[in-house]
């Protein structure tokens, strides 16, 4: 019985060894960086910020609500909210992050920041070639380095990006419908004030 198990195991090893020379899907070695294995769509590495339109400042979805900063387990996200508001890509005045930093030397790629973001402003990237000789400042990614377009997001995660766009479009349509209904609602005029009778002459004896 023991000999049979050894023979079966050796047969599996031999089949994989010989097959690795003829079947491409059995190849276990990739000649990196000349050859690269395609990454799965649900692969995640470090977060990045999404902006719409062509302007990374005006189109940034983040409104500096700081939920991701509070929920981050290793506390690697640092945000400073702006003092003023500016129109976003839809023309609605919004706060924005004056500072948005992520220390990727601490980030554990848990994706909690993505799950808690109510504005679909932060997603997980697939970039993994981030090694550097400098450990601290070079691994602190700032807002301009984190900001990437929605087109880029569609390229790396087409399925999820399509679902997010549909969700945002539905929310925008509902908000526009609500606003139109509020503007079309007739305004009830305020009741006219009752005129006060002029005071008469004082009674005699007063």
Order of alpha helices (4+ residues) and beta strands (2+ residues): alpha-beta-alpha-beta-beta-beta-beta-alpha-beta-beta-alpha-beta-alpha-alpha
